[in-house]
Amino acid sequence: MEQMSEQILIDRLKAKDQRVFQDFVNQHKDKLFRVAMGFVHDSFLAEDIVQEVFIKLWQNIDSWQEDRAQLSTWLYRVTVNHSLNKLRDTKNTRQLSSINELMRTNDDGSVEIQVPDKATDPHAALENKELAEVLRKAISALPRKQRIAFVLSKYQKMSSREIAEVMELSVSNVGVIVHRAKKNLQKQILKLMK
């Protein structure tokens, strides 16, 4: 997509320029998909969420107010909200087992939450699926702000400054929230072990 200013982009979207819209979708869909996956952990559901976000943008671009945040920041907010709504609407209650590989304690005593990678070995793949499900449950149990900040940090690899923009908080507040999220995740994972 050719580089254009935010205002020109919005004007072209308001004019219902389908080529510009398609370019915009192609530029942002993978990032939004990763955000949605960080919450719902289901690729089909995440794809639906991203599609709904872009439909909402297309349908409501006429009412876009220039004094709002950047359009990409707004997309992240809407994706987070849609993801949380989908989670609330489609609660999953499956039981799980092993969680030993989810937490790693660093030399300084801090806890690092491990996101399981895809594995080629079927046994390892099943174990990773179980671990991912435990992590999903633990993340779902976090308070809303902690959940949002953790997902944007861990799955989207956003900086504290970027998360602050999306969540409309100070950078220092984001750091505190992410730290608390990691501590609470540790507690949730330990609770799920019992």
Rosetta constraint file for C-alpha pairs under 8 A:
AtomPair CA 1 CA 20 HARMONIC 7.72 0.50
AtomPair CA 1 CA 23 HARMONIC 5.60 0.50
AtomPair CA 1 CA 24 HARMONIC 7.34 0.50
AtomPair CA 1 CA 27 HARMONIC 7.61 0.50
AtomPair CA 4 CA 8 HARMONIC 6.26 0.50
AtomPair CA 4 CA 9 HARMONIC 6.30 0.50
AtomPair CA 5 CA 9 HARMONIC 6.16 0.50
AtomPair CA 6 CA 10 HARMONIC 6.15 0.50
AtomPair CA 6 CA 70 HARMONIC 7.48 0.50
AtomPair CA 6 CA 71 HARMONIC 7.61 0.50
AtomPair CA 7 CA 11 HARMONIC 6.08 0.50
AtomPair CA 7 CA 66 HARMONIC 7.84 0.50
AtomPair CA 8 CA 12 HARMONIC 6.08 0.50
AtomPair CA 9 CA 13 HARMONIC 6.13 0.50
AtomPair CA 9 CA 20 HARMONIC 7.61 0.50
AtomPair CA 10 CA 14 HARMONIC 6.00 0.50
AtomPair CA 10 CA 61 HARMONIC 7.60 0.50
AtomPair CA 11 CA 15 HARMONIC 6.21 0.50
AtomPair CA 12 CA 16 HARMONIC 6.49 0.50
AtomPair CA 12 CA 17 HARMONIC 5.58 0.50
AtomPair CA 12 CA 20 HARMONIC 6.92 0.50
AtomPair CA 13 CA 17 HARMONIC 5.56 0.50
AtomPair CA 13 CA 18 HARMONIC 7.68 0.50
AtomPair CA 13 CA 20 HARMONIC 6.84 0.50
AtomPair CA 13 CA 21 HARMONIC 6.21 0.50
AtomPair CA 13 CA 58 HARMONIC 7.60 0.50
AtomPair CA 13 CA 61 HARMONIC 6.82 0.50
AtomPair CA 14 CA 61 HARMONIC 5.70 0.50
AtomPair CA 14 CA 62 HARMONIC 5.36 0.50
AtomPair CA 16 CA 21 HARMONIC 7.63 0.50
AtomPair CA 16 CA 58 HARMONIC 7.85 0.50
AtomPair CA 17 CA 21 HARMONIC 6.26 0.50
AtomPair CA 18 CA 22 HARMONIC 5.99 0.50
AtomPair CA 19 CA 23 HARMONIC 6.15 0.50
AtomPair CA 20 CA 24 HARMONIC 6.06 0.50
AtomPair CA 21 CA 25 HARMONIC 6.12 0.50
AtomPair CA 21 CA 58 HARMONIC 7.99 0.50
AtomPair CA 22 CA 26 HARMONIC 6.13 0.50
AtomPair CA 23 CA 27 HARMONIC 6.13 0.50
AtomPair CA 24 CA 28 HARMONIC 6.35 0.50
AtomPair CA 25 CA 29 HARMONIC 5.52 0.50
AtomPair CA 25 CA 54 HARMONIC 7.19 0.50
AtomPair CA 26 CA 30 HARMONIC 7.75 0.50
AtomPair CA 28 CA 32 HARMONIC 6.29 0.50
AtomPair CA 28 CA 72 HARMONIC 7.88 0.50
AtomPair CA 29 CA 33 HARMONIC 5.97 0.50
AtomPair CA 29 CA 50 HARMONIC 6.77 0.50
AtomPair CA 30 CA 34 HARMONIC 6.30 0.50
AtomPair CA 31 CA 35 HARMONIC 6.47 0.50
AtomPair CA 31 CA 156 HARMONIC 7.02 0.50
AtomPair CA 32 CA 36 HARMONIC 6.21 0.50
AtomPair CA 32 CA 50 HARMONIC 6.23 0.50
AtomPair CA 32 CA 75 HARMONIC 7.73 0.50
AtomPair CA 32 CA 76 HARMONIC 6.67 0.50
AtomPair CA 32 CA 79 HARMONIC 6.61 0.50
AtomPair CA 33 CA 37 HARMONIC 6.03 0.50
AtomPair CA 33 CA 46 HARMONIC 5.85 0.50
AtomPair CA 33 CA 47 HARMONIC 6.38 0.50
AtomPair CA 33 CA 49 HARMONIC 7.97 0.50
AtomPair CA 33 CA 50 HARMONIC 6.07 0.50
AtomPair CA 34 CA 38 HARMONIC 6.15 0.50
AtomPair CA 34 CA 155 HARMONIC 6.39 0.50
AtomPair CA 34 CA 156 HARMONIC 6.20 0.50
AtomPair CA 35 CA 39 HARMONIC 6.96 0.50
AtomPair CA 35 CA 76 HARMONIC 7.68 0.50
AtomPair CA 35 CA 79 HARMONIC 7.15 0.50
AtomPair CA 35 CA 80 HARMONIC 7.06 0.50
AtomPair CA 35 CA 151 HARMONIC 6.88 0.50
AtomPair CA 35 CA 152 HARMONIC 6.48 0.50
AtomPair CA 35 CA 155 HARMONIC 6.50 0.50
AtomPair CA 35 CA 156 HARMONIC 5.94 0.50
AtomPair CA 36 CA 40 HARMONIC 6.13 0.50
AtomPair CA 36 CA 41 HARMONIC 7.69 0.50
AtomPair CA 36 CA 46 HARMONIC 5.07 0.50
AtomPair CA 36 CA 49 HARMONIC 6.90 0.50
AtomPair CA 36 CA 50 HARMONIC 7.38 0.50
AtomPair CA 36 CA 79 HARMONIC 6.44 0.50
AtomPair CA 36 CA 80 HARMONIC 6.74 0.50
AtomPair CA 36 CA 83 HARMONIC 5.63 0.50
AtomPair CA 37 CA 41 HARMONIC 4.65 0.50
AtomPair CA 37 CA 42 HARMONIC 6.23 0.50
AtomPair CA 37 CA 43 HARMONIC 6.54 0.50
AtomPair CA 37 CA 46 HARMONIC 5.50 0.50
AtomPair CA 38 CA 151 HARMONIC 5.42 0.50
AtomPair CA 38 CA 152 HARMONIC 7.76 0.50
AtomPair CA 38 CA 155 HARMONIC 5.72 0.50
AtomPair CA 39 CA 80 HARMONIC 7.96 0.50
AtomPair CA 39 CA 83 HARMONIC 6.13 0.50
AtomPair CA 39 CA 84 HARMONIC 7.03 0.50
AtomPair CA 39 CA 87 HARMONIC 7.53 0.50
AtomPair CA 39 CA 136 HARMONIC 7.35 0.50
AtomPair CA 39 CA 139 HARMONIC 7.79 0.50
AtomPair CA 39 CA 140 HARMONIC 7.55 0.50
AtomPair CA 39 CA 151 HARMONIC 6.90 0.50
AtomPair CA 40 CA 45 HARMONIC 7.01 0.50
AtomPair CA 40 CA 46 HARMONIC 6.63 0.50
AtomPair CA 40 CA 83 HARMONIC 6.53 0.50
AtomPair CA 40 CA 86 HARMONIC 7.64 0.50
AtomPair CA 40 CA 87 HARMONIC 6.29 0.50
AtomPair CA 40 CA 136 HARMONIC 7.66 0.50
AtomPair CA 41 CA 46 HARMONIC 7.52 0.50
AtomPair CA 41 CA 136 HARMONIC 6.95 0.50
AtomPair CA 42 CA 46 HARMONIC 6.01 0.50
AtomPair CA 43 CA 47 HARMONIC 6.05 0.50
AtomPair CA 44 CA 48 HARMONIC 6.30 0.50
AtomPair CA 45 CA 49 HARMONIC 6.22 0.50
AtomPair CA 46 CA 50 HARMONIC 6.26 0.50
AtomPair CA 46 CA 83 HARMONIC 7.67 0.50
AtomPair CA 47 CA 51 HARMONIC 6.14 0.50
AtomPair CA 48 CA 52 HARMONIC 6.10 0.50
AtomPair CA 49 CA 53 HARMONIC 6.19 0.50
AtomPair CA 49 CA 79 HARMONIC 6.90 0.50
AtomPair CA 49 CA 82 HARMONIC 6.37 0.50
AtomPair CA 49 CA 83 HARMONIC 6.61 0.50
AtomPair CA 50 CA 54 HARMONIC 6.35 0.50
AtomPair CA 50 CA 79 HARMONIC 6.79 0.50
AtomPair CA 51 CA 55 HARMONIC 6.15 0.50
AtomPair CA 52 CA 56 HARMONIC 6.04 0.50
AtomPair CA 53 CA 57 HARMONIC 6.24 0.50
AtomPair CA 53 CA 75 HARMONIC 7.11 0.50
AtomPair CA 53 CA 78 HARMONIC 6.55 0.50
AtomPair CA 53 CA 79 HARMONIC 6.28 0.50
AtomPair CA 53 CA 82 HARMONIC 7.68 0.50
AtomPair CA 54 CA 58 HARMONIC 6.16 0.50
AtomPair CA 55 CA 59 HARMONIC 6.07 0.50
AtomPair CA 56 CA 60 HARMONIC 5.91 0.50
AtomPair CA 57 CA 61 HARMONIC 5.50 0.50
AtomPair CA 60 CA 64 HARMONIC 6.92 0.50
AtomPair CA 64 CA 68 HARMONIC 7.83 0.50
AtomPair CA 69 CA 73 HARMONIC 6.23 0.50
AtomPair CA 69 CA 74 HARMONIC 6.27 0.50
AtomPair CA 70 CA 74 HARMONIC 6.31 0.50
AtomPair CA 71 CA 75 HARMONIC 6.26 0.50
AtomPair CA 72 CA 76 HARMONIC 6.48 0.50
AtomPair CA 73 CA 77 HARMONIC 6.46 0.50
AtomPair CA 73 CA 165 HARMONIC 6.99 0.50
AtomPair CA 73 CA 166 HARMONIC 5.52 0.50
AtomPair CA 74 CA 78 HARMONIC 6.21 0.50
AtomPair CA 74 CA 166 HARMONIC 7.21 0.50
AtomPair CA 75 CA 79 HARMONIC 6.03 0.50
AtomPair CA 76 CA 80 HARMONIC 6.11 0.50
AtomPair CA 76 CA 166 HARMONIC 6.56 0.50
AtomPair CA 77 CA 81 HARMONIC 6.20 0.50
AtomPair CA 77 CA 166 HARMONIC 5.92 0.50
AtomPair CA 77 CA 167 HARMONIC 7.31 0.50
AtomPair CA 78 CA 82 HARMONIC 6.00 0.50
AtomPair CA 79 CA 83 HARMONIC 5.98 0.50
AtomPair CA 80 CA 84 HARMONIC 6.20 0.50
AtomPair CA 80 CA 148 HARMONIC 7.02 0.50
AtomPair CA 81 CA 85 HARMONIC 6.14 0.50
AtomPair CA 82 CA 86 HARMONIC 6.12 0.50
AtomPair CA 83 CA 87 HARMONIC 6.21 0.50
AtomPair CA 84 CA 88 HARMONIC 6.24 0.50
AtomPair CA 85 CA 89 HARMONIC 6.17 0.50
AtomPair CA 86 CA 90 HARMONIC 5.93 0.50
AtomPair CA 87 CA 91 HARMONIC 5.74 0.50
AtomPair CA 96 CA 130 HARMONIC 6.23 0.50
AtomPair CA 96 CA 133 HARMONIC 7.28 0.50
AtomPair CA 96 CA 134 HARMONIC 6.66 0.50
AtomPair CA 97 CA 130 HARMONIC 6.82 0.50
AtomPair CA 97 CA 134 HARMONIC 7.93 0.50
AtomPair CA 97 CA 193 HARMONIC 7.50 0.50
AtomPair CA 98 CA 127 HARMONIC 7.50 0.50
AtomPair CA 98 CA 130 HARMONIC 6.83 0.50
AtomPair CA 98 CA 131 HARMONIC 6.47 0.50
AtomPair CA 98 CA 193 HARMONIC 7.48 0.50
AtomPair CA 99 CA 130 HARMONIC 7.83 0.50
AtomPair CA 99 CA 131 HARMONIC 5.56 0.50
AtomPair CA 99 CA 134 HARMONIC 6.62 0.50
AtomPair CA 99 CA 189 HARMONIC 7.22 0.50
AtomPair CA 99 CA 193 HARMONIC 6.74 0.50
AtomPair CA 101 CA 114 HARMONIC 7.06 0.50
AtomPair CA 101 CA 131 HARMONIC 7.44 0.50
AtomPair CA 102 CA 113 HARMONIC 5.74 0.50
AtomPair CA 102 CA 114 HARMONIC 4.86 0.50
AtomPair CA 102 CA 115 HARMONIC 6.92 0.50
AtomPair CA 102 CA 116 HARMONIC 7.55 0.50
AtomPair CA 102 CA 131 HARMONIC 6.67 0.50
AtomPair CA 102 CA 135 HARMONIC 7.17 0.50
AtomPair CA 102 CA 189 HARMONIC 7.93 0.50
AtomPair CA 103 CA 111 HARMONIC 6.51 0.50
AtomPair CA 103 CA 112 HARMONIC 5.77 0.50
AtomPair CA 103 CA 113 HARMONIC 4.84 0.50
AtomPair CA 103 CA 114 HARMONIC 5.82 0.50
AtomPair CA 103 CA 186 HARMONIC 7.18 0.50
AtomPair CA 104 CA 111 HARMONIC 5.73 0.50
AtomPair CA 104 CA 112 HARMONIC 5.14 0.50
AtomPair CA 104 CA 113 HARMONIC 6.48 0.50
AtomPair CA 104 CA 114 HARMONIC 7.08 0.50
AtomPair CA 105 CA 109 HARMONIC 5.88 0.50
AtomPair CA 105 CA 110 HARMONIC 5.76 0.50
AtomPair CA 105 CA 111 HARMONIC 4.53 0.50
AtomPair CA 105 CA 112 HARMONIC 6.16 0.50
AtomPair CA 106 CA 110 HARMONIC 5.41 0.50
AtomPair CA 106 CA 111 HARMONIC 6.14 0.50
AtomPair CA 106 CA 112 HARMONIC 7.05 0.50
AtomPair CA 111 CA 182 HARMONIC 7.02 0.50
AtomPair CA 111 CA 183 HARMONIC 7.32 0.50
AtomPair CA 111 CA 186 HARMONIC 7.32 0.50
AtomPair CA 112 CA 182 HARMONIC 7.31 0.50
AtomPair CA 113 CA 182 HARMONIC 7.07 0.50
AtomPair CA 113 CA 185 HARMONIC 7.82 0.50
AtomPair CA 113 CA 186 HARMONIC 7.79 0.50
AtomPair CA 115 CA 132 HARMONIC 6.90 0.50
AtomPair CA 115 CA 135 HARMONIC 7.65 0.50
AtomPair CA 116 CA 128 HARMONIC 5.55 0.50
AtomPair CA 116 CA 129 HARMONIC 7.79 0.50
AtomPair CA 116 CA 131 HARMONIC 6.67 0.50
AtomPair CA 116 CA 132 HARMONIC 5.99 0.50
AtomPair CA 117 CA 128 HARMONIC 6.93 0.50
AtomPair CA 118 CA 125 HARMONIC 6.31 0.50
AtomPair CA 118 CA 128 HARMONIC 7.00 0.50
AtomPair CA 119 CA 124 HARMONIC 5.91 0.50
AtomPair CA 119 CA 125 HARMONIC 4.81 0.50
AtomPair CA 119 CA 128 HARMONIC 7.37 0.50
AtomPair CA 120 CA 124 HARMONIC 7.33 0.50
AtomPair CA 120 CA 125 HARMONIC 6.51 0.50
AtomPair CA 121 CA 125 HARMONIC 5.92 0.50
AtomPair CA 122 CA 126 HARMONIC 6.16 0.50
AtomPair CA 123 CA 127 HARMONIC 6.24 0.50
AtomPair CA 124 CA 128 HARMONIC 5.98 0.50
AtomPair CA 125 CA 129 HARMONIC 6.08 0.50
AtomPair CA 126 CA 130 HARMONIC 6.30 0.50
AtomPair CA 127 CA 131 HARMONIC 6.19 0.50
AtomPair CA 128 CA 132 HARMONIC 5.93 0.50
AtomPair CA 129 CA 133 HARMONIC 6.18 0.50
AtomPair CA 130 CA 134 HARMONIC 6.31 0.50
AtomPair CA 131 CA 135 HARMONIC 6.20 0.50
AtomPair CA 132 CA 136 HARMONIC 6.04 0.50
AtomPair CA 133 CA 137 HARMONIC 6.20 0.50
AtomPair CA 134 CA 138 HARMONIC 6.17 0.50
AtomPair CA 134 CA 189 HARMONIC 7.20 0.50
AtomPair CA 134 CA 192 HARMONIC 7.48 0.50
AtomPair CA 135 CA 139 HARMONIC 6.03 0.50
AtomPair CA 135 CA 189 HARMONIC 7.32 0.50
AtomPair CA 136 CA 140 HARMONIC 6.04 0.50
AtomPair CA 137 CA 141 HARMONIC 6.32 0.50
AtomPair CA 138 CA 142 HARMONIC 6.81 0.50
AtomPair CA 138 CA 185 HARMONIC 5.81 0.50
AtomPair CA 138 CA 188 HARMONIC 5.27 0.50
AtomPair CA 138 CA 189 HARMONIC 5.93 0.50
AtomPair CA 138 CA 192 HARMONIC 7.94 0.50
AtomPair CA 139 CA 147 HARMONIC 6.07 0.50
AtomPair CA 139 CA 185 HARMONIC 6.57 0.50
AtomPair CA 140 CA 147 HARMONIC 7.05 0.50
AtomPair CA 141 CA 188 HARMONIC 7.28 0.50
AtomPair CA 142 CA 146 HARMONIC 6.08 0.50
AtomPair CA 142 CA 147 HARMONIC 5.42 0.50
AtomPair CA 142 CA 181 HARMONIC 6.87 0.50
AtomPair CA 142 CA 184 HARMONIC 6.86 0.50
AtomPair CA 142 CA 185 HARMONIC 7.12 0.50
AtomPair CA 143 CA 147 HARMONIC 6.08 0.50
AtomPair CA 144 CA 148 HARMONIC 6.24 0.50
AtomPair CA 145 CA 149 HARMONIC 6.12 0.50
AtomPair CA 145 CA 177 HARMONIC 7.23 0.50
AtomPair CA 146 CA 150 HARMONIC 5.94 0.50
AtomPair CA 146 CA 177 HARMONIC 5.53 0.50
AtomPair CA 146 CA 178 HARMONIC 6.19 0.50
AtomPair CA 146 CA 180 HARMONIC 7.10 0.50
AtomPair CA 146 CA 181 HARMONIC 4.98 0.50
AtomPair CA 147 CA 151 HARMONIC 6.09 0.50
AtomPair CA 147 CA 181 HARMONIC 6.87 0.50
AtomPair CA 148 CA 152 HARMONIC 6.15 0.50
AtomPair CA 149 CA 153 HARMONIC 6.03 0.50
AtomPair CA 149 CA 163 HARMONIC 6.59 0.50
AtomPair CA 149 CA 167 HARMONIC 7.90 0.50
AtomPair CA 149 CA 174 HARMONIC 6.91 0.50
AtomPair CA 149 CA 177 HARMONIC 6.84 0.50
AtomPair CA 149 CA 178 HARMONIC 5.84 0.50
AtomPair CA 149 CA 181 HARMONIC 7.93 0.50
AtomPair CA 150 CA 154 HARMONIC 5.83 0.50
AtomPair CA 150 CA 155 HARMONIC 7.96 0.50
AtomPair CA 150 CA 178 HARMONIC 5.59 0.50
AtomPair CA 150 CA 181 HARMONIC 6.38 0.50
AtomPair CA 150 CA 182 HARMONIC 7.66 0.50
AtomPair CA 151 CA 155 HARMONIC 5.34 0.50
AtomPair CA 151 CA 156 HARMONIC 6.87 0.50
AtomPair CA 152 CA 156 HARMONIC 4.87 0.50
AtomPair CA 152 CA 157 HARMONIC 6.37 0.50
AtomPair CA 152 CA 158 HARMONIC 5.80 0.50
AtomPair CA 152 CA 163 HARMONIC 6.67 0.50
AtomPair CA 153 CA 157 HARMONIC 4.80 0.50
AtomPair CA 153 CA 158 HARMONIC 5.00 0.50
AtomPair CA 153 CA 159 HARMONIC 6.72 0.50
AtomPair CA 153 CA 160 HARMONIC 7.56 0.50
AtomPair CA 153 CA 163 HARMONIC 7.39 0.50
AtomPair CA 153 CA 178 HARMONIC 7.83 0.50
AtomPair CA 154 CA 158 HARMONIC 7.71 0.50
AtomPair CA 158 CA 162 HARMONIC 5.84 0.50
AtomPair CA 158 CA 163 HARMONIC 6.22 0.50
AtomPair CA 159 CA 163 HARMONIC 6.25 0.50
AtomPair CA 160 CA 164 HARMONIC 5.99 0.50
AtomPair CA 160 CA 171 HARMONIC 5.66 0.50
AtomPair CA 160 CA 174 HARMONIC 6.10 0.50
AtomPair CA 160 CA 175 HARMONIC 6.60 0.50
AtomPair CA 161 CA 165 HARMONIC 6.42 0.50
AtomPair CA 161 CA 170 HARMONIC 7.96 0.50
AtomPair CA 161 CA 171 HARMONIC 5.44 0.50
AtomPair CA 162 CA 166 HARMONIC 6.41 0.50
AtomPair CA 163 CA 167 HARMONIC 5.99 0.50
AtomPair CA 163 CA 171 HARMONIC 7.81 0.50
AtomPair CA 163 CA 174 HARMONIC 7.01 0.50
AtomPair CA 164 CA 168 HARMONIC 5.41 0.50
AtomPair CA 164 CA 169 HARMONIC 4.73 0.50
AtomPair CA 164 CA 170 HARMONIC 5.58 0.50
AtomPair CA 164 CA 171 HARMONIC 5.36 0.50
AtomPair CA 164 CA 173 HARMONIC 8.00 0.50
AtomPair CA 164 CA 174 HARMONIC 6.09 0.50
AtomPair CA 165 CA 169 HARMONIC 6.71 0.50
AtomPair CA 169 CA 173 HARMONIC 6.42 0.50
AtomPair CA 169 CA 174 HARMONIC 6.73 0.50
AtomPair CA 170 CA 174 HARMONIC 6.40 0.50
AtomPair CA 171 CA 175 HARMONIC 6.47 0.50
AtomPair CA 172 CA 176 HARMONIC 6.47 0.50
AtomPair CA 173 CA 177 HARMONIC 6.18 0.50
AtomPair CA 174 CA 178 HARMONIC 6.09 0.50
AtomPair CA 175 CA 179 HARMONIC 6.17 0.50
AtomPair CA 176 CA 180 HARMONIC 6.16 0.50
AtomPair CA 177 CA 181 HARMONIC 6.03 0.50
AtomPair CA 178 CA 182 HARMONIC 6.32 0.50
AtomPair CA 179 CA 183 HARMONIC 6.43 0.50
AtomPair CA 180 CA 184 HARMONIC 6.02 0.50
AtomPair CA 181 CA 185 HARMONIC 5.94 0.50
AtomPair CA 182 CA 186 HARMONIC 6.28 0.50
AtomPair CA 183 CA 187 HARMONIC 6.56 0.50
AtomPair CA 184 CA 188 HARMONIC 6.13 0.50
AtomPair CA 185 CA 189 HARMONIC 5.98 0.50
AtomPair CA 186 CA 190 HARMONIC 6.18 0.50
AtomPair CA 187 CA 191 HARMONIC 6.13 0.50
AtomPair CA 188 CA 192 HARMONIC 6.22 0.50
AtomPair CA 189 CA 193 HARMONIC 6.36 0.50
AtomPair CA 190 CA 194 HARMONIC 6.96 0.50
